[in-house]
Amino acid sequence: MRIGILGSGLMGGKLGTVWARAGHEVVFSYSRGKEKLNKVARDARGKARAGTPSEAAKDADVLLLAVHWSRIDDVLKQAGDLSGRVIVSCSLPMNADDTDLVIAHTSSGAEELAKKVPTARVVSAFGTVPSEVLFDVFESRRKATRPSLVYCGDDPKSKKVAAELIRDVGFDPVDGGPLRIARYTEPFTLLIAQLAYEGKGGPRLAYRFERFGE
Ligand SMILES: NC(=O)c1ccc[n+]([C@@H]2O[C@H](COP(=O)([O-])OP(=O)(O)OC[C@H]3O[C@@H](n4cnc5c(N)ncnc54)[C@H](OP(=O)(O)O)[C@@H]3O)[C@@H](O)[C@H]2O)c1
């Protein structure tokens, strides 16, 4: 596939590198340093190159959105017309100092993104969600041989693309359902990240979910 990376930092840089090495054509874009983009592309090897967001978006089969929430409008503007494009987003709706979600509970970053680009097809992926959060995930984890990553979206074809990209980085893709499920996955992604950063100094956590709803 031809993959455009919008935001080539920790997430975009690493994922794009793995996909380039898996044989995809990758265009890295959006950094404050052009030389940094060139270096990421050089180090990724394969069919990788640096470009502008609009070059990354042009003819892309899929775009990875991996910028801080505060940069979303800017990078979308620079990318140009995204009609019909598959956008796989890992961008969490974080506040400026990354301490909290600015959208949660009744909506999600992924859903707000889909409203910003209504003609594109948004899939939310590459967040970390513990296996017990969703029953479908729990069930699929029983049979899993590799760690899983949850993705969600409303368009079946775009979800297939996201699942392939998840497999390429060595995880089992688990379909979490429609895009609105991001309301549940995004807070967990943040929780897991915060716990990871706190390491052994952080709290010991135990949790148990009973089955809700149907
Ligand atoms: N890191 C994780 O473990 C993780 C996990 C799940 C989700 N996420 C989410 O993924 C998204 C990306 O996270 P990340 O850790 O990859 O962030 P990051 O390393 O800071 O990467 C962000 C990218 O955006 C670029 N950028 C920032 N401001 C810019 C500007 N004014 N003009 C042009 N480019 C600019 C950065 O450029 P520079 O190269 O100049 O820095 C960098 O390439 C975030 O929404 C985060 O919440 C992250």
The ligand as a Tripos MOL2 file, in Angstrom:
@<TRIPOS>MOLECULE
LIG
   48    52     1     0     0
SMALL
NO_CHARGES

@<TRIPOS>ATOM
      1 N1          3.5490    7.8660   22.0980 N.am      1 LIG1
      2 C1          2.6500    6.9650   22.4650 C.2       1 LIG1
      3 O1          2.9630    5.9670   23.1480 O.2       1 LIG1
      4 C2          1.2140    7.1060   22.0170 C.ar      1 LIG1
      5 C3          0.3340    6.0280   22.2190 C.ar      1 LIG1
      6 C4         -0.9950    6.1440   21.7700 C.ar      1 LIG1
      7 C5         -1.4150    7.3290   21.1690 C.ar      1 LIG1
      8 N2         -0.5450    8.3680   21.0310 N.ar      1 LIG1
      9 C6         -1.0220    9.5920   20.3800 C.3       1 LIG1
     10 O2         -0.4000    9.6710   19.1190 O.3       1 LIG1
     11 C7         -0.2130   11.0350   18.7680 C.3       1 LIG1
     12 C8          1.2420   11.2550   18.4210 C.3       1 LIG1
     13 O3          2.0250   10.9470   19.5590 O.3       1 LIG1
     14 P1          3.6170   10.8670   19.4930 P.3       1 LIG1
     15 O4          4.0540   10.3270   20.7870 O.co2     1 LIG1
     16 O5          4.0310   10.2370   18.2270 O.co2     1 LIG1
     17 O6          3.9680   12.4420   19.4230 O.3       1 LIG1
     18 P2          5.3190   13.1210   18.9350 P.3       1 LIG1
     19 O7          6.4670   12.1760   19.0870 O.co2     1 LIG1
     20 O8          5.3950   14.4360   19.6260 O.co2     1 LIG1
     21 O9          5.0770   13.3530   17.3690 O.3       1 LIG1
     22 C9          4.2840   14.3810   16.8690 C.3       1 LIG1
     23 C10         4.7580   14.8080   15.4900 C.3       1 LIG1
     24 O10         4.1050   16.0450   15.1540 O.3       1 LIG1
     25 C11         5.0940   16.9910   14.7640 C.3       1 LIG1
     26 N3          4.7520   18.3710   15.1060 N.ar      1 LIG1
     27 C12         4.4280   18.8860   16.3120 C.ar      1 LIG1
     28 N4          4.2040   20.2150   16.2230 N.ar      1 LIG1
     29 C13         4.4170   20.5420   14.9280 C.ar      1 LIG1
     30 C14         4.3700   21.7650   14.2160 C.ar      1 LIG1
     31 N5          4.0690   22.9260   14.8280 N.pl3     1 LIG1
     32 N6          4.6330   21.7490   12.8970 N.ar      1 LIG1
     33 C15         4.9670   20.5980   12.2670 C.ar      1 LIG1
     34 N7          5.0430   19.3880   12.9160 N.ar      1 LIG1
     35 C16         4.7790   19.3790   14.2110 C.ar      1 LIG1
     36 C17         6.3170   16.5750   15.5350 C.3       1 LIG1
     37 O11         7.4430   17.1760   14.9180 O.3       1 LIG1
     38 P3          8.9210   17.0970   15.4750 P.3       1 LIG1
     39 O12         9.5120   15.9700   14.6860 O.co2     1 LIG1
     40 O13         9.5070   18.4060   15.1240 O.co2     1 LIG1
     41 O14         8.8570   16.8380   16.9350 O.co2     1 LIG1
     42 C18         6.2610   15.0590   15.4190 C.3       1 LIG1
     43 O15         6.7580   14.6260   14.1820 O.3       1 LIG1
     44 C19        -0.6910   11.8660   19.9460 C.3       1 LIG1
     45 O16        -2.0000   12.3180   19.7020 O.3       1 LIG1
     46 C20        -0.6880   10.8790   21.1010 C.3       1 LIG1
     47 O17        -1.6780   11.2240   22.0540 O.3       1 LIG1
     48 C21         0.7660    8.2860   21.4170 C.ar      1 LIG1
@<TRIPOS>BOND
     1     1     2 1
     2     2     3 2
     3     2     4 1
     4     4     5 ar
     5     4    48 ar
     6     5     6 ar
     7     6     7 ar
     8     7     8 ar
     9     8     9 1
    10     8    48 ar
    11     9    10 1
    12     9    46 1
    13    10    11 1
    14    11    12 1
    15    11    44 1
    16    12    13 1
    17    13    14 1
    18    14    15 2
    19    14    16 1
    20    14    17 1
    21    17    18 1
    22    18    19 2
    23    18    20 1
    24    18    21 1
    25    21    22 1
    26    22    23 1
    27    23    24 1
    28    23    42 1
    29    24    25 1
    30    25    26 1
    31    25    36 1
    32    26    27 ar
    33    26    35 ar
    34    27    28 ar
    35    28    29 ar
    36    29    30 ar
    37    29    35 ar
    38    30    31 1
    39    30    32 ar
    40    32    33 ar
    41    33    34 ar
    42    34    35 ar
    43    36    37 1
    44    36    42 1
    45    37    38 1
    46    38    39 2
    47    38    40 1
    48    38    41 1
    49    42    43 1
    50    44    45 1
    51    44    46 1
    52    46    47 1
@<TRIPOS>SUBSTRUCTURE
     1 LIG1         1 GROUP 0 **** ****
